[in-house]
Amino acid sequence: MNHYPKVLLVMLNKVESDDPSNLLIRTQFGDWPKERLAQIHSGEAAGHGEFCGRYYRLNASDRRLGVLFYKLRGPLAETMSMETVSELVTSGSSDLRHKLKMSLQKRISELLLHSGLWEILFAVRISNAMAEFIEEFAPDVIYCQGYSLGFASLPLLIARRFNIPICFQTTDDWPTYTYSRFPVGWLLRRRAAKLIAQSKTRMAFGEKMRQVYEQRYKTSFLATYHADQFERFSTIRPSTRSSSCFSIVFTGNLGQRRHEAINDLLLAVRSLGEAGSPIKIYVYCWGIPKGLPESLRAAPEIAFMPLPSHDELPSVLAQADILFLPESFVVNPGTIALSLSTKCHLYMMSQTPILAYGPPYSGTIDYARSGGWAEVVAERNIEQLRMAIMRLKQNYEVRLELTRRARLVAQRNHDLSACRERFRQAIISGIAVSTEGEP
């Protein structure tokens, strides 16, 4: 068997060389020869460069009523999109009529997408063009994550038609919360269970998810984690920020109403008054929710910045005084109960003290609390947040102990070489099991 099997990724968004949403894929498949990776996808993120050797994007022939689907998709996608950071800086507040129009369009879009009716009406199928793409690539295994009815169904369709084993991996508990308030949710959960049962390799994200999934689906899972190289944090460029300000840094996605946690942080910082050096909050993100309150947009204590590149990120994190790691207190608990933030391992490796803020049932908060690698505030409380900032700002021993624990956990769970090898062996083992089971 080849050292690196040919893998067909069947995933919603295109995996690019640099994009904000596919770090895990680029990390795990980083050693794979490009020509041994192909992807079937339905959309593209705000990135650039091609990570796989070849791609196939779903078109009208790959869905029932596909022509109608693509006519409707564009306007709906626009209402669900985010502003760029540059748009935030250059735009003023919109008039009331425009805001009401955008709010109504967004609600209609959310109903169509979140109910799952969209995926029933425009069900995916294997067109002749897709079949030709698969046959030409001749994959050894299908890698998939699900996340929608269409992309939980398509791997099963491909596997059955072409007799290819499936590797399933998920980073959060999407079968629980997707379409959860609508009848389609029942169908999705059945489809997810079937996808997991028919997969030869199954991977959960972190130990908490592994335990829950093994109990729920009555089969074994491998615990996986995000990973990186400690060496990337060993050489840090000089800071370009003002040394007179104490800096709190957030990097990543403001979706799932994480901007509310940023607002809480702002209120906590303001409640400190004139105690000590002034505090500046730096928010590095790839997109701004269109409903971001004007009080946050215009706050002088906050600087919104474009998300750093992968190479620039270690310097941004290591130069901060505190790293802010929030999860939402108001979203459906199922969306965050078993998930781990993509920032956890990077924050740990930076050796900068971490302030984690979110509900105790969050996978990220549970991981931080059990591992002791962050100062944790597990209640939505501005006063507790203020006290946590003061501890991290003034107590050197607390800062030192948190960074020590963070390094130990990162070495145990997030070392790049070890994680990549475990992942590669899991893929190969799944293919071997499939081959052994053939008549």
C-alpha positions as CSV (number, residue, x, y, z in Angstrom):
1,M,0.0,0.0,0.0
2,N,1.3,3.5,-0.8
3,H,2.8,5.5,2.0
4,Y,0.2,8.2,1.3
5,P,-3.1,6.8,0.0
6,K,-5.2,8.7,-2.5
7,V,-7.8,10.6,-0.6
8,L,-11.0,12.1,-1.9
9,L,-12.2,14.9,0.4
10,V,-16.0,15.3,0.3
11,M,-16.5,18.6,2.2
12,L,-18.8,21.6,2.0
13,N,-16.1,24.3,1.5
14,K,-13.1,24.2,-0.8
15,V,-9.8,23.6,1.1
16,E,-7.3,26.2,0.0
17,S,-3.7,26.8,0.7
18,D,-4.7,29.7,3.0
19,D,-8.2,30.1,4.2
20,P,-9.9,30.8,7.5
21,S,-11.9,27.6,7.9
22,N,-9.8,24.5,7.0
23,L,-6.7,24.6,9.3
24,L,-7.4,21.1,10.5
25,I,-7.3,19.7,6.9
26,R,-4.2,21.5,6.0
27,T,-2.5,20.4,9.2
28,Q,-3.4,16.7,9.0
29,F,-2.8,16.3,5.3
30,G,0.3,18.6,5.3
31,D,2.7,15.8,4.4
32,W,0.5,14.4,1.6
33,P,1.7,14.8,-2.0
34,K,-0.7,17.3,-3.6
35,E,-1.5,14.9,-6.5
36,R,-2.8,12.3,-4.0
37,L,-5.5,14.7,-2.7
38,A,-8.8,15.6,-4.5
39,Q,-11.9,17.3,-3.3
40,I,-15.6,17.5,-4.1
41,H,-17.1,20.7,-2.6
42,S,-20.0,23.1,-2.9
43,G,-18.5,26.5,-2.1
44,E,-15.4,28.5,-1.4
45,A,-14.2,30.4,1.6
46,A,-12.4,33.8,1.5
47,G,-9.0,32.2,0.8
48,H,-6.5,31.6,-2.0
49,G,-4.3,28.9,-3.5
50,E,-5.0,25.3,-4.2
51,F,-4.2,22.7,-1.5
52,C,-5.4,19.6,-3.4
53,G,-4.2,18.4,-6.8
54,R,-7.7,18.6,-8.3
55,Y,-11.2,19.8,-7.4
56,Y,-14.8,19.3,-8.4
57,R,-17.4,21.9,-7.5
58,L,-21.0,20.8,-7.3
59,N,-23.1,22.3,-10.2
60,A,-26.7,22.2,-11.3
61,S,-26.4,18.7,-12.6
62,D,-25.4,17.4,-9.1
63,R,-28.7,18.5,-7.4
64,R,-32.3,17.9,-8.0
65,L,-33.8,21.1,-9.6
66,G,-30.2,22.3,-9.7
67,V,-30.8,25.3,-12.0
68,L,-33.3,26.7,-9.6
69,F,-31.0,26.0,-6.7
70,Y,-28.2,28.1,-8.1
71,K,-30.5,31.0,-9.0
72,L,-31.7,31.2,-5.4
73,R,-28.3,30.5,-3.7
74,G,-26.5,33.7,-4.6
75,P,-29.0,36.2,-3.0
76,L,-29.3,34.0,0.1
77,A,-25.6,33.7,0.5
78,E,-25.1,37.4,0.4
79,T,-27.5,38.0,3.3
80,M,-25.6,35.4,5.4
81,S,-22.1,36.8,4.7
82,M,-19.9,38.9,6.9
83,E,-18.3,42.3,6.4
84,T,-14.6,42.4,6.0
85,V,-12.5,44.3,8.5
86,S,-11.8,47.0,5.9
87,E,-15.5,47.4,5.3
88,L,-16.0,47.9,9.0
89,V,-13.4,50.6,9.1
90,T,-14.7,52.5,6.1
91,S,-18.4,52.2,6.5
92,G,-20.7,54.3,8.7
93,S,-23.9,53.1,10.3
94,S,-26.7,52.2,7.8
95,D,-30.0,53.9,7.7
96,L,-33.0,52.3,9.5
97,R,-34.7,51.2,6.3
98,H,-31.7,49.3,5.0
99,K,-31.1,47.7,8.4
100,L,-34.7,46.4,8.5
101,K,-34.5,45.1,4.9
102,M,-31.3,43.2,5.6
103,S,-32.7,41.8,8.9
104,L,-35.8,40.5,7.0
105,Q,-33.7,38.9,4.3
106,K,-31.4,37.3,6.8
107,R,-34.3,35.8,8.7
108,I,-35.7,34.3,5.5
109,S,-32.3,32.9,4.5
110,E,-31.8,31.4,8.0
111,L,-35.3,29.7,7.8
112,L,-34.5,28.1,4.4
113,L,-31.0,27.0,5.3
114,H,-31.5,26.0,9.0
115,S,-34.8,24.1,8.5
116,G,-33.1,21.6,6.1
117,L,-35.9,22.0,3.6
118,W,-33.2,23.4,1.2
119,E,-31.4,20.0,1.3
120,I,-34.6,18.0,0.8
121,L,-35.8,20.0,-2.2
122,F,-32.4,20.2,-3.9
123,A,-31.0,16.8,-2.9
124,V,-27.5,15.9,-4.0
125,R,-26.8,13.2,-6.6
126,I,-23.9,11.8,-8.6
127,S,-23.9,13.3,-12.1
128,N,-22.0,11.9,-15.0
129,A,-19.4,14.6,-14.6
130,M,-18.9,13.9,-11.0
131,A,-18.6,10.1,-11.7
132,E,-16.0,10.8,-14.3
133,F,-14.0,13.0,-11.9
134,I,-14.1,10.2,-9.3
135,E,-13.1,7.5,-11.7
136,E,-10.2,9.5,-13.1
137,F,-8.8,10.2,-9.7
138,A,-9.4,6.6,-8.4
139,P,-9.3,7.3,-4.7
140,D,-8.3,4.7,-2.0
141,V,-10.5,6.4,0.6
142,I,-13.2,9.0,1.1
143,Y,-12.6,11.6,3.8
144,C,-15.7,13.4,5.1
145,Q,-17.0,15.5,8.0
146,G,-20.8,15.8,7.2
147,Y,-22.3,19.0,8.6
148,S,-25.3,19.1,6.3
149,L,-27.8,16.5,5.0
150,G,-26.3,16.7,1.5
151,F,-22.7,16.2,2.7
152,A,-23.7,13.4,5.1
153,S,-25.4,11.7,2.1
154,L,-22.9,12.2,-0.7
155,P,-20.1,10.1,0.8
156,L,-22.5,7.2,1.2
157,L,-23.6,7.5,-2.4
158,I,-20.0,7.6,-3.6
159,A,-18.9,4.7,-1.4
160,R,-21.8,2.5,-2.5
161,R,-21.4,3.2,-6.2
162,F,-17.6,2.9,-6.4
163,N,-16.9,0.6,-3.4
164,I,-14.6,3.0,-1.6
165,P,-14.1,3.0,2.2
166,I,-15.0,6.0,4.2
167,C,-13.0,7.9,6.9
168,F,-15.3,10.1,9.1
169,Q,-14.0,12.9,11.3
170,T,-15.9,15.7,13.0
171,T,-14.9,18.7,15.1
172,D,-18.2,19.4,16.7
173,D,-21.5,17.7,17.4
174,W,-23.4,18.8,14.3
175,P,-25.8,15.8,14.3
176,T,-27.3,17.2,17.5
177,Y,-27.9,20.8,16.6
178,T,-28.3,20.9,12.8
179,Y,-32.0,21.4,11.8
180,S,-32.7,20.6,15.4
181,R,-36.0,22.5,15.6
182,F,-37.3,21.1,12.3
183,P,-38.5,17.6,11.1
184,V,-35.5,17.3,8.8
185,G,-33.3,17.0,11.9
186,W,-34.6,13.5,12.5
187,L,-33.6,12.5,9.0
188,L,-30.2,14.1,9.4
189,R,-29.5,12.2,12.6
190,R,-30.4,8.9,11.0
191,R,-28.1,9.7,8.0
192,A,-25.3,10.7,10.4
193,A,-25.6,7.4,12.3
194,K,-25.5,5.5,9.0
195,L,-22.5,7.4,7.8
196,I,-20.6,6.7,11.1
197,A,-21.7,3.0,11.1
198,Q,-20.4,2.5,7.5
199,S,-17.1,4.3,8.0
200,K,-14.0,2.2,8.4
201,T,-12.2,4.9,10.3
202,R,-13.9,7.2,12.8
203,M,-12.3,10.2,14.5
204,A,-13.7,12.5,17.2
205,F,-12.3,15.8,18.3
206,G,-10.8,15.5,21.8
207,E,-11.4,13.1,24.6
208,K,-14.8,14.4,25.7
209,M,-16.3,14.0,22.3
210,R,-14.7,10.5,21.9
211,Q,-16.3,9.3,25.0
212,V,-19.7,10.7,24.2
213,Y,-19.7,9.4,20.6
214,E,-18.6,5.9,21.5
215,Q,-21.5,5.7,24.0
216,R,-24.0,7.2,21.5
217,Y,-23.0,5.3,18.4
218,K,-21.8,2.1,20.0
219,T,-18.6,1.9,18.1
220,S,-14.9,3.0,18.5
221,F,-13.5,6.5,17.8
222,L,-10.0,7.8,17.8
223,A,-9.5,11.1,19.6
224,T,-7.8,13.7,17.4
225,Y,-6.6,17.3,18.0
226,H,-5.4,20.4,16.2
227,A,-1.6,20.4,16.0
228,D,1.3,22.7,15.2
229,Q,5.1,23.0,15.6
230,F,6.5,24.5,18.8
231,E,9.5,25.7,16.6
232,R,7.2,28.3,14.9
233,F,6.9,30.1,18.2
234,S,10.7,30.1,19.1
235,T,11.6,33.1,16.9
236,I,9.3,36.1,17.4
237,R,9.6,39.4,15.5
238,P,9.7,42.6,17.5
239,S,6.3,44.0,18.4
240,T,4.8,46.9,16.4
241,R,2.2,47.7,19.0
242,S,2.6,50.5,21.6
243,S,4.4,49.1,24.7
244,S,2.6,51.6,26.9
245,C,-0.7,49.7,26.6
246,F,-1.4,46.3,28.2
247,S,-2.8,44.2,25.3
248,I,-5.5,41.6,25.2
249,V,-5.7,39.7,21.9
250,F,-8.4,37.7,20.3
251,T,-7.9,35.9,16.9
252,G,-10.4,34.0,14.9
253,N,-14.1,33.8,14.1
254,L,-16.7,36.2,15.6
255,G,-19.5,33.9,14.5
256,Q,-21.8,32.1,17.0
257,R,-22.3,35.4,18.7
258,R,-18.8,35.5,20.1
259,H,-18.9,39.3,19.6
260,E,-21.0,39.4,22.8
261,A,-18.1,38.0,24.7
262,I,-15.9,40.7,23.2
263,N,-18.5,43.3,24.5
264,D,-18.3,41.7,28.0
265,L,-14.5,42.0,27.8
266,L,-14.9,45.7,26.8
267,L,-17.1,46.4,29.8
268,A,-14.7,44.6,32.2
269,V,-11.8,46.6,30.9
270,R,-13.8,49.8,31.3
271,S,-14.7,48.8,34.9
272,L,-11.0,48.8,35.8
273,G,-10.9,52.6,35.4
274,E,-7.5,54.1,35.7
275,A,-5.9,51.2,37.6
276,G,-2.5,50.6,36.1
277,S,-1.5,51.0,32.5
278,P,-4.2,51.4,29.9
279,I,-5.6,48.3,28.2
280,K,-6.1,47.8,24.5
281,I,-8.2,45.0,23.0
282,Y,-7.0,43.7,19.6
283,V,-9.6,41.7,17.6
284,Y,-8.0,39.8,14.7
285,C,-10.7,38.3,12.5
286,W,-11.6,37.4,9.0
287,G,-15.1,38.7,9.0
288,I,-17.4,41.0,11.0
289,P,-21.1,39.9,11.7
290,K,-23.4,42.4,10.0
291,G,-25.3,42.8,13.2
292,L,-22.3,43.9,15.2
293,P,-23.5,46.7,17.6
294,E,-22.3,50.2,16.9
295,S,-21.0,50.4,20.5
296,L,-18.4,47.8,19.6
297,R,-17.6,49.2,16.1
298,A,-16.8,52.6,17.6
299,A,-15.2,51.6,20.9
300,P,-11.8,53.4,21.2
301,E,-10.5,50.5,23.4
302,I,-10.9,48.0,20.5
303,A,-8.9,47.7,17.3
304,F,-10.3,45.4,14.6
305,M,-7.5,43.9,12.5
306,P,-7.3,41.5,9.6
307,L,-6.6,37.9,10.5
308,P,-2.9,37.3,10.4
309,S,-1.5,34.7,8.0
310,H,-0.4,31.3,9.3
311,D,3.2,32.5,9.4
312,E,2.4,35.8,11.1
313,L,0.2,34.3,13.8
314,P,2.9,33.2,16.2
315,S,4.3,36.7,16.5
316,V,0.8,38.2,17.1
317,L,0.0,35.7,19.9
318,A,3.4,35.8,21.6
319,Q,3.5,39.6,21.7
320,A,0.2,39.8,23.6
321,D,-0.1,40.2,27.3
322,I,-3.3,38.1,27.5
323,L,-5.0,35.9,24.9
324,F,-8.8,35.9,25.1
325,L,-10.5,32.6,24.4
326,P,-14.3,33.1,24.4
327,E,-17.3,30.8,23.7
328,S,-20.9,32.0,23.6
329,F,-23.3,31.8,26.5
330,V,-26.4,32.1,24.3
331,V,-26.0,29.7,21.4
332,N,-27.5,26.2,21.4
333,P,-25.4,24.2,23.9
334,G,-25.1,21.4,21.3
335,T,-23.1,23.6,19.0
336,I,-20.2,24.0,21.5
337,A,-20.6,21.2,24.1
338,L,-18.2,18.8,22.4
339,S,-16.2,21.1,20.2
340,L,-12.7,22.6,20.8
341,S,-11.7,26.0,19.6
342,T,-9.2,26.0,16.7
343,K,-7.1,28.5,18.7
344,C,-6.5,26.3,21.8
345,H,-3.3,24.7,20.7
346,L,-1.9,27.9,19.2
347,Y,-2.7,29.9,22.3
348,M,-1.0,27.2,24.4
349,M,2.2,27.1,22.3
350,S,2.5,30.9,22.3
351,Q,3.4,30.8,26.1
352,T,1.1,33.8,26.6
353,P,-1.4,33.6,29.5
354,I,-4.9,32.6,28.4
355,L,-8.2,33.9,29.7
356,A,-11.0,31.5,28.8
357,Y,-14.6,32.9,29.0
358,G,-17.7,30.8,28.4
359,P,-20.3,28.3,29.8
360,P,-19.0,25.3,31.7
361,Y,-20.6,22.8,29.3
362,S,-18.5,24.2,26.4
363,G,-15.9,21.6,25.2
364,T,-13.3,24.4,25.1
365,I,-14.0,25.6,28.6
366,D,-14.1,22.1,30.0
367,Y,-10.7,21.4,28.3
368,A,-9.2,24.5,29.7
369,R,-10.5,23.9,33.2
370,S,-9.5,20.2,33.4
371,G,-6.1,20.9,31.9
372,G,-5.4,24.0,34.0
373,W,-3.9,25.8,31.1
374,A,-6.1,29.0,31.2
375,E,-7.6,31.3,33.7
376,V,-11.3,30.3,33.4
377,V,-14.4,32.4,33.9
378,A,-17.3,30.0,33.4
379,E,-20.1,32.4,34.3
380,R,-21.3,35.4,32.4
381,N,-20.3,37.9,34.9
382,I,-18.5,41.2,34.2
383,E,-17.1,41.4,37.7
384,Q,-15.5,37.9,37.6
385,L,-14.1,38.8,34.2
386,R,-12.6,42.0,35.6
387,M,-11.0,40.1,38.5
388,A,-9.5,37.5,36.1
389,I,-7.9,40.3,34.0
390,M,-6.4,41.8,37.2
391,R,-5.0,38.5,38.3
392,L,-3.3,37.9,34.9
393,K,-2.2,41.5,34.8
394,Q,-0.6,41.7,38.2
395,N,0.3,38.2,39.5
396,Y,3.4,36.9,37.9
397,E,3.2,33.5,39.6
398,V,-0.3,32.9,38.1
399,R,1.0,33.8,34.6
400,L,4.0,31.5,35.0
401,E,2.0,28.5,36.2
402,L,-0.6,28.8,33.4
403,T,2.0,29.0,30.7
404,R,3.8,26.0,32.2
405,R,0.6,23.9,32.2
406,A,-0.2,25.0,28.7
407,R,3.1,23.8,27.3
408,L,2.7,20.4,29.0
409,V,-0.8,19.9,27.5
410,A,0.3,21.1,24.1
411,Q,3.3,18.7,24.1
412,R,1.0,15.8,25.1
413,N,-1.9,16.4,22.6
414,H,-0.9,18.9,19.9
415,D,2.6,18.0,18.7
416,L,2.4,18.2,14.9
417,S,4.7,15.2,14.0
418,A,2.9,12.8,16.4
419,C,-0.6,13.9,15.4
420,R,0.1,13.6,11.7
421,E,1.5,10.1,12.0
422,R,-1.5,9.0,14.1
423,F,-3.8,10.4,11.5
424,R,-2.0,8.7,8.6
425,Q,-1.9,5.4,10.3
426,A,-5.7,5.6,11.0
427,I,-6.4,6.3,7.4
428,I,-4.2,3.3,6.3
429,S,-5.8,1.0,8.9
430,G,-9.3,1.9,7.6
431,I,-8.3,1.0,4.1
432,A,-6.8,-2.2,5.3
433,V,-9.9,-3.2,7.2
434,S,-12.0,-2.5,4.1
435,T,-9.7,-4.6,1.9
436,E,-9.7,-7.5,4.3
437,G,-13.5,-7.5,4.3
438,E,-13.8,-7.9,0.5
439,P,-15.0,-11.3,-0.7
